[in-house]
Amino acid sequence: ESTLNQFDQFKTEIDGLEMHFIHQRSPHPDAIPLMIVHGWPGSISEFTKIIGPLVDPVAYGGNQSDAFHVIAPSLPGFGFSSAPTQPGYSPEKIAHILASLMEKIGYERYAIAGGDWGAIINRYLAFNYSDQIIGLHSNMMLAGPPADRELRAEVTEEEAAARRTRGTYMANETAYQQIQGTKPQTLGYGLNDSPAGLAAWIVEKFHGWTDMPQGADGYLDNHFSKDELLTNIAIYWFTGSITSSTRIYYENSKTPIENPLGYIDVPTGASIFPAEIFVTPKAWAEAAYDLKHWSVMPEGGHFAALEKPELYLNDLRVFFQLLR
């Protein structure tokens, strides 16, 4: 609680929803507005290690030219934001809500960053609101094979490895997606009834998606403190939001896409962490985005901002320096 309360937090109504967000303004006048977007089973607590250095880099031994005004919203149905009472809140719809939030706060142009559902939502923001987006940074780069590569008899080793990795992940690690995408309400009754069950459901993802080698270092508390894990769990438990948060999986598969995504012409940067669950070759990303920056990290996984904050923070700075 004390960690979260060090940041300026607000609520405002967007599309009939009460949207909660952190809005931490930098003391430096040339700071870039940056919206960082979480996913599932994460929350705004993922960003507690990086907000301070982003907002006031000088106070952390950095340069004033790397300053950002940080906006970190709780997604609809997550944490301290209210849950939708009508169907249709797909990632594309949520992107519209976040664009409206930024407009209401007063930012005409801004940068965006995120992973997991944040990366998916940000793609819609970059595609549908390209004139407002300064740049897009992703630590879960999303792109399929280009059409011309589908027709080739041979693919590069990088592409073949990506297909194998994706296939293994889909076969062995997506049962949660199936139940959350088809029966989120049924699952939610059980998780809302048991704090131990909720903790197991969430922590299993942190265990599976973190860069943990086999052996002596293969313990989750070598990578996250218990306070960090429990803060994230507590946000779901005390707000009763686990059911509404999982509905994004259901809506993603059931809601028609208004504007099918094409090439994203917003300047894009990617941090590639070795234990990220979704692997995309650089060639695929280059065909789908205006790719300006591609950084392969030495370590780290899906929850990069919390697991490896220095690596993540430095890569954000390097990319957005290209656009200042």
DOLUM-631747 format. One line per 2 residues: number of its first residue (from 1); for each residue x, y, z of N, C-alpha, C. Coordinates in steps of 0.2 Angstrom, whole numbers. Layout:
BEGIN
NUM	X Y Z X Y Z X Y Z  ...
***
This chain:
BEGIN
1	4 -6 0 0 0 0 4 6 0  9 6 4 14 12 5 18 13 -2
3	19 8 -5 23 8 -12 18 12 -17  12 9 -17 7 12 -22 6 19 -20
5	5 21 -14 3 28 -12 8 33 -13  14 31 -15 19 36 -16 18 40 -23
7	13 37 -27 12 40 -34 5 43 -33  4 48 -38 -2 52 -39 -7 48 -42
9	-13 47 -39 -18 42 -43 -25 46 -43  -28 44 -48 -34 48 -50 -40 43 -52
11	-46 45 -52 -51 41 -56 -55 46 -60  -58 44 -66 -62 48 -70 -66 44 -74
13	-72 46 -76 -77 42 -80 -75 43 -87  -75 37 -90 -74 36 -98 -79 31 -100
15	-83 32 -105 -88 28 -107 -92 24 -102  -94 28 -97 -98 25 -91 -94 21 -86
17	-87 20 -87 -83 16 -83 -79 21 -78  -78 19 -72 -73 23 -68 -66 21 -69
19	-62 25 -72 -55 23 -74 -51 25 -69  -47 21 -66 -41 22 -61 -35 23 -65
21	-31 28 -63 -24 28 -66 -19 32 -62  -13 30 -63 -7 34 -60 -6 39 -65
23	-5 45 -63 -2 51 -67 3 55 -63  9 53 -65 15 56 -61 19 60 -66
25	18 67 -65 21 72 -69 28 73 -68  32 74 -73 40 75 -72 41 82 -70
27	46 84 -66 48 91 -65 51 94 -71  53 90 -76 57 93 -81 52 95 -87
29	52 101 -90 47 103 -94 47 100 -101  53 97 -103 53 93 -110 51 86 -109
31	48 84 -104 47 77 -103 41 75 -108  42 68 -110 37 65 -115 32 62 -111
33	25 63 -113 20 59 -110 21 52 -112  21 47 -107 21 40 -109 16 36 -105
35	12 33 -109 7 28 -105 10 21 -106  10 18 -100 13 11 -99 7 7 -97
37	6 2 -101 -1 -2 -100 1 -10 -98  -2 -12 -93 -1 -18 -90 -5 -24 -94
39	-4 -30 -92 -8 -35 -94 -11 -40 -89  -12 -46 -90 -15 -51 -86 -10 -56 -85
41	-8 -59 -78 -11 -57 -72 -7 -51 -69  -6 -46 -72 -2 -41 -69 -7 -35 -67
43	-4 -29 -65 -7 -23 -63 -2 -18 -63  -5 -12 -61 -1 -6 -61 5 -7 -56
45	5 -12 -52 11 -13 -47 17 -16 -51  16 -18 -57 22 -20 -61 27 -14 -62
47	24 -8 -62 28 -2 -64 31 2 -58  30 -1 -52 32 3 -46 40 5 -46
49	44 0 -49 51 1 -49 54 6 -54  50 7 -60 52 11 -65 49 18 -65
51	43 19 -62 40 26 -63 44 31 -60  47 31 -54 52 36 -52 57 38 -56
53	61 33 -59 67 35 -63 64 37 -70  59 35 -72 56 38 -78 54 46 -78
55	51 47 -72 48 54 -71 54 59 -69  59 57 -65 64 61 -63 71 57 -63
57	73 57 -69 79 53 -70 85 56 -67  85 63 -66 91 66 -63 92 64 -55
59	86 63 -52 86 60 -45 89 53 -44  89 50 -50 92 43 -50 98 42 -53
61	102 48 -54 108 48 -57 108 48 -65  102 49 -68 102 50 -75 102 57 -78
63	99 57 -84 99 63 -88 92 66 -89  92 73 -88 85 76 -89 82 75 -95
65	86 73 -100 83 72 -107 80 66 -108  80 62 -103 76 55 -103 70 55 -99
67	67 61 -97 62 62 -93 55 61 -96  50 58 -92 44 56 -95 38 58 -90
69	33 61 -92 27 61 -88 23 54 -89  22 50 -83 20 43 -84 13 43 -82
71	9 39 -86 2 38 -85 2 30 -85  -1 27 -80 -2 20 -80 -9 18 -78
73	-13 17 -82 -20 15 -81 -21 8 -78  -26 7 -74 -29 1 -73 -34 -1 -78
75	-33 -6 -82 -37 -8 -87 -44 -9 -85  -49 -8 -89 -56 -9 -87 -57 -16 -84
77	-60 -17 -78 -61 -23 -75 -55 -26 -71  -50 -22 -71 -44 -24 -67 -43 -19 -61
79	-41 -22 -56 -39 -18 -50 -45 -12 -48  -42 -6 -48 -46 -1 -46 -51 3 -51
81	-50 0 -57 -55 3 -62 -62 -2 -62  -67 1 -63 -73 -3 -63 -74 -7 -69
83	-78 -12 -68 -79 -18 -73 -85 -16 -78  -84 -17 -84 -89 -16 -89 -95 -20 -87
85	-101 -18 -88 -107 -21 -87 -111 -23 -93  -108 -22 -99 -110 -24 -105 -105 -28 -109
87	-107 -32 -114 -101 -36 -118 -98 -31 -123  -93 -33 -126 -90 -29 -131 -83 -26 -129
89	-81 -27 -123 -75 -23 -121 -68 -27 -123  -67 -27 -130 -62 -31 -133 -55 -26 -132
91	-49 -29 -134 -44 -25 -133 -44 -19 -138  -48 -19 -143 -49 -13 -148 -53 -8 -144
93	-58 -10 -141 -63 -6 -137 -59 -3 -132  -55 -6 -128 -51 -4 -123 -46 2 -125
95	-43 0 -131 -39 5 -134 -42 12 -135  -49 12 -137 -53 18 -138 -53 21 -131
97	-54 17 -126 -55 20 -119 -49 24 -117  -43 21 -118 -37 23 -116 -35 30 -120
99	-37 30 -126 -36 36 -130 -40 42 -128  -46 40 -126 -51 45 -123 -48 47 -116
101	-45 43 -112 -42 45 -106 -37 50 -107  -32 48 -112 -27 53 -113 -29 60 -115
103	-34 60 -119 -37 66 -122 -40 70 -116  -43 66 -111 -46 70 -106 -41 73 -101
105	-36 69 -100 -30 71 -96 -27 78 -99  -27 78 -106 -24 84 -109 -18 83 -113
107	-17 77 -115 -11 75 -119 -14 74 -127  -11 78 -131 -13 77 -138 -9 72 -142
109	-2 72 -140 2 67 -142 6 64 -136  7 57 -137 10 54 -132 14 47 -134
111	18 44 -130 21 38 -132 17 32 -128  18 26 -130 15 21 -127 20 15 -126
113	19 11 -121 23 5 -120 19 0 -116  21 -6 -116 18 -12 -112 20 -19 -115
115	18 -23 -111 18 -30 -113 11 -34 -112  11 -40 -114 5 -44 -113 -1 -41 -116
117	-7 -40 -113 -12 -37 -116 -11 -29 -117  -6 -27 -113 -4 -20 -115 -1 -19 -122
119	3 -24 -124 6 -24 -130 0 -25 -136  -5 -29 -134 -10 -30 -139 -14 -24 -140
121	-16 -21 -134 -20 -15 -134 -16 -9 -137  -10 -9 -136 -6 -3 -139 -5 -4 -147
123	-6 -10 -149 -6 -11 -157 -12 -7 -160  -18 -8 -156 -24 -5 -159 -23 3 -158
125	-20 5 -152 -19 12 -152 -15 15 -157  -9 12 -159 -5 14 -164 -8 14 -171
127	-12 9 -172 -15 8 -179 -21 13 -179  -25 14 -174 -31 18 -175 -30 25 -173
129	-25 27 -169 -23 34 -167 -16 35 -169  -14 34 -175 -7 35 -176 -5 42 -176
131	-9 46 -177 -8 54 -177 -6 56 -170  -8 52 -165 -8 54 -158 -2 51 -155
133	1 46 -158 6 42 -155 13 43 -157  17 46 -152 24 47 -154 28 41 -156
135	27 36 -152 31 30 -153 28 24 -149  29 18 -151 27 12 -148 33 8 -146
137	33 6 -139 38 1 -137 34 -5 -134  37 -11 -136 34 -17 -134 39 -22 -131
139	38 -25 -125 42 -30 -123 38 -37 -124  33 -37 -128 30 -43 -131 28 -42 -138
141	33 -42 -143 32 -40 -150 28 -45 -153  22 -43 -156 17 -47 -159 17 -46 -167
143	18 -51 -170 18 -51 -178 18 -58 -180  14 -59 -185 14 -66 -189 19 -66 -195
145	20 -72 -198 24 -72 -203 21 -68 -209  25 -64 -213 23 -61 -219 20 -65 -224
147	15 -63 -228 12 -67 -233 17 -70 -238  22 -67 -240 27 -69 -245 31 -75 -242
149	32 -75 -235 36 -80 -232 32 -87 -231  25 -86 -231 21 -92 -231 22 -96 -237
151	23 -93 -243 24 -97 -249 31 -100 -250  36 -98 -246 42 -100 -247 43 -108 -245
153	47 -111 -248 48 -118 -246 53 -119 -240  57 -114 -239 62 -113 -234 61 -107 -230
155	62 -107 -223 62 -102 -219 68 -101 -216  70 -95 -213 76 -95 -209 76 -99 -203
157	82 -100 -200 82 -104 -194 78 -100 -188  79 -93 -188 76 -89 -183 68 -90 -183
159	65 -90 -190 58 -91 -190 56 -98 -188  60 -103 -190 58 -110 -188 58 -111 -181
161	63 -108 -177 64 -108 -170 58 -105 -167  55 -99 -170 50 -96 -167 43 -100 -168
163	43 -103 -174 37 -108 -175 37 -113 -169  43 -116 -168 43 -122 -163 42 -119 -156
165	44 -114 -155 43 -111 -148 36 -109 -147  33 -106 -152 25 -105 -152 21 -111 -151
167	23 -116 -155 19 -122 -155 20 -126 -148  26 -126 -145 27 -129 -138 22 -125 -133
169	23 -118 -134 19 -114 -129 11 -115 -130  9 -115 -136 2 -116 -137 -1 -123 -135
171	4 -128 -135 2 -135 -133 2 -136 -126  7 -133 -122 8 -135 -115 6 -129 -110
173	5 -123 -113 4 -118 -108 -2 -113 -109  -7 -115 -112 -13 -111 -114 -19 -114 -111
175	-19 -118 -107 -26 -121 -104 -29 -115 -100  -25 -110 -97 -29 -105 -94 -32 -100 -99
177	-29 -99 -105 -32 -95 -110 -39 -99 -112  -39 -105 -113 -45 -108 -115 -51 -108 -110
179	-50 -108 -103 -55 -108 -99 -57 -100 -98  -52 -96 -98 -54 -89 -97 -57 -86 -103
181	-56 -89 -109 -59 -87 -115 -66 -90 -116  -68 -95 -113 -74 -98 -114 -79 -98 -108
183	-76 -99 -102 -80 -99 -96 -77 -95 -90  -76 -88 -91 -73 -84 -86 -77 -84 -80
185	-84 -84 -80 -88 -83 -75 -87 -89 -70  -87 -95 -73 -87 -101 -69 -80 -101 -65
187	-75 -100 -68 -69 -100 -65 -68 -94 -60  -71 -89 -61 -71 -83 -56 -74 -84 -50
189	-80 -88 -50 -83 -90 -43 -78 -94 -39  -74 -98 -41 -69 -102 -37 -64 -97 -35
191	-61 -93 -39 -55 -89 -38 -57 -84 -33  -63 -81 -33 -65 -76 -29 -67 -79 -22
193	-68 -85 -21 -70 -88 -15 -64 -91 -11  -58 -91 -14 -52 -93 -11 -46 -89 -12
195	-43 -86 -7 -37 -82 -8 -31 -87 -10  -31 -93 -7 -26 -97 -9 -26 -99 -16
197	-32 -101 -18 -33 -103 -25 -32 -97 -30  -34 -91 -28 -32 -85 -32 -24 -84 -33
199	-21 -85 -27 -14 -84 -27 -10 -89 -31  -13 -95 -31 -10 -101 -35 -11 -99 -42
201	-17 -97 -44 -18 -96 -51 -14 -90 -54  -12 -85 -50 -8 -79 -52 -1 -81 -52
203	1 -84 -46 9 -85 -45 11 -90 -50  7 -95 -52 9 -100 -57 12 -97 -63
205	8 -91 -65 11 -88 -71 17 -84 -70  18 -81 -64 25 -78 -63 30 -83 -63
207	29 -89 -60 34 -94 -60 35 -97 -67  30 -98 -71 31 -100 -78 34 -95 -83
209	33 -89 -82 35 -84 -87 41 -80 -85  44 -82 -79 50 -78 -77 56 -82 -79
211	62 -78 -80 68 -81 -83 72 -85 -77  70 -91 -76 73 -95 -70 76 -101 -73
213	83 -101 -72 86 -107 -74 85 -113 -69  86 -119 -72 86 -125 -67 91 -125 -62
215	90 -127 -56 95 -128 -51 94 -123 -46  100 -120 -43 100 -116 -37 96 -110 -38
217	95 -107 -44 92 -100 -45 85 -101 -46  82 -108 -47 76 -109 -49 70 -108 -44
219	71 -102 -40 65 -101 -35 63 -94 -37  56 -93 -36 53 -87 -38 55 -81 -34
221	56 -83 -27 58 -77 -23 65 -75 -24  69 -78 -28 75 -75 -30 75 -70 -36
223	68 -69 -38 67 -64 -44 62 -59 -42  58 -60 -37 53 -56 -35 52 -56 -27
225	51 -51 -24 50 -51 -17 43 -54 -15  42 -56 -9 35 -58 -7 31 -52 -7
227	33 -47 -5 29 -41 -5 27 -39 -12  31 -40 -17 29 -38 -24 24 -43 -27
229	25 -49 -25 20 -54 -28 13 -53 -24  14 -52 -17 7 -51 -14 4 -45 -15
231	7 -40 -17 4 -33 -19 0 -34 -25  3 -38 -30 -1 -39 -36 -7 -43 -35
233	-6 -49 -31 -12 -53 -29 -17 -49 -25  -15 -45 -20 -20 -41 -16 -24 -37 -20
235	-21 -34 -25 -25 -29 -29 -31 -33 -32  -30 -39 -35 -35 -43 -37 -40 -45 -32
237	-37 -47 -26 -42 -50 -21 -46 -45 -18  -43 -39 -16 -47 -34 -12 -52 -30 -16
239	-51 -30 -23 -55 -27 -28 -60 -32 -31  -59 -38 -29 -64 -43 -32 -64 -43 -40
241	-58 -42 -43 -58 -41 -50 -55 -47 -54  -54 -52 -51 -51 -58 -55 -56 -60 -61
243	-63 -60 -59 -67 -63 -64 -68 -58 -70  -69 -51 -68 -69 -46 -74 -63 -45 -77
245	-57 -47 -74 -51 -46 -78 -50 -52 -83  -52 -58 -81 -52 -63 -86 -56 -62 -92
247	-61 -58 -92 -66 -58 -97 -63 -54 -104  -57 -51 -103 -54 -49 -109 -52 -54 -114
249	-51 -60 -111 -49 -66 -115 -56 -68 -119  -61 -68 -115 -68 -70 -119 -69 -65 -124
251	-69 -58 -122 -71 -53 -127 -66 -53 -133  -60 -55 -132 -55 -55 -138 -57 -60 -143
253	-60 -65 -141 -62 -71 -146 -69 -70 -148  -73 -66 -145 -80 -65 -146 -82 -59 -150
255	-78 -54 -149 -80 -47 -152 -77 -46 -158  -81 -44 -163 -79 -43 -170 -74 -37 -170
257	-69 -37 -174 -64 -32 -175 -67 -27 -179  -67 -20 -177 -69 -15 -181 -64 -13 -187
259	-58 -13 -185 -53 -11 -190 -47 -16 -190  -48 -21 -194 -42 -26 -194 -35 -23 -195
261	-31 -25 -191 -24 -22 -191 -20 -23 -197  -17 -18 -200 -13 -18 -206 -6 -16 -203
263	-2 -13 -208 5 -11 -206 4 -5 -201  8 -5 -196 8 0 -191 14 5 -193
265	12 11 -195 17 16 -197 20 20 -191  18 19 -185 21 22 -179 28 20 -178
267	33 24 -177 40 22 -175 39 17 -169  42 11 -170 42 6 -165 48 3 -163
269	49 1 -156 54 -2 -153 53 -8 -149  57 -13 -149 56 -19 -146 61 -21 -141
271	60 -23 -135 64 -26 -130 63 -34 -131  68 -38 -132 67 -45 -133 70 -49 -127
273	66 -51 -123 68 -54 -117 68 -62 -118  73 -65 -116 74 -73 -118 68 -77 -115
275	65 -76 -110 60 -80 -107 53 -77 -109  52 -72 -113 46 -70 -116 42 -76 -118
277	35 -76 -117 31 -82 -119 30 -82 -127  30 -76 -130 28 -75 -137 34 -73 -141
279	36 -77 -145 42 -76 -149 41 -74 -156  44 -68 -158 43 -65 -164 50 -64 -168
281	51 -67 -173 57 -65 -177 57 -58 -179  63 -55 -179 64 -48 -182 61 -47 -188
283	62 -52 -193 60 -51 -200 52 -50 -200  49 -54 -196 41 -53 -195 39 -46 -193
285	43 -44 -188 41 -37 -185 43 -32 -190  48 -32 -194 50 -27 -199 44 -27 -204
287	41 -32 -205 36 -32 -210 29 -29 -208  28 -29 -201 22 -27 -198 22 -20 -195
289	28 -17 -194 29 -11 -190 34 -7 -193  34 0 -192 40 4 -194 45 3 -188
291	49 -2 -189 53 -4 -183 60 0 -183  61 4 -178 67 8 -177 72 5 -172
293	70 1 -168 74 -1 -163 72 -9 -161  78 -13 -160 77 -20 -159 82 -22 -154
295	81 -23 -148 86 -25 -143 85 -32 -139  90 -36 -140 89 -43 -137 93 -43 -131
297	89 -44 -126 91 -44 -119 95 -50 -116  100 -49 -112 103 -55 -109 99 -60 -105
299	94 -57 -101 90 -61 -97 84 -57 -96  79 -61 -93 73 -58 -91 67 -61 -95
301	61 -60 -92 55 -64 -95 49 -59 -96  43 -62 -95 37 -59 -97 35 -52 -93
303	37 -52 -86 35 -47 -82 42 -42 -82  44 -40 -87 51 -37 -88 52 -31 -83
305	47 -26 -83 47 -20 -79 48 -22 -71  46 -27 -69 46 -29 -62 52 -34 -61
307	54 -38 -66 59 -43 -65 66 -40 -66  66 -36 -72 73 -33 -74 72 -26 -75
309	70 -22 -70 68 -15 -71 74 -11 -74  80 -12 -73 85 -8 -76 86 -9 -83
311	86 -16 -85 86 -17 -92 80 -14 -96  74 -15 -93 68 -12 -97 69 -5 -97
313	70 -2 -91 71 6 -91 76 9 -96  81 6 -96 87 8 -101 85 7 -108
315	81 2 -110 79 1 -117 74 6 -119  69 8 -114 64 13 -115 68 19 -117
317	73 21 -113 76 27 -114 80 27 -121  83 22 -122 87 22 -129 82 23 -135
319	77 19 -134 72 20 -140 69 27 -141  67 29 -135 63 36 -136 68 42 -137
321	74 41 -135 79 46 -137 80 47 -145  78 41 -148 78 42 -156 73 46 -158
323	67 47 -154 61 51 -156 61 58 -153  65 60 -149 65 66 -146 67 72 -151
***
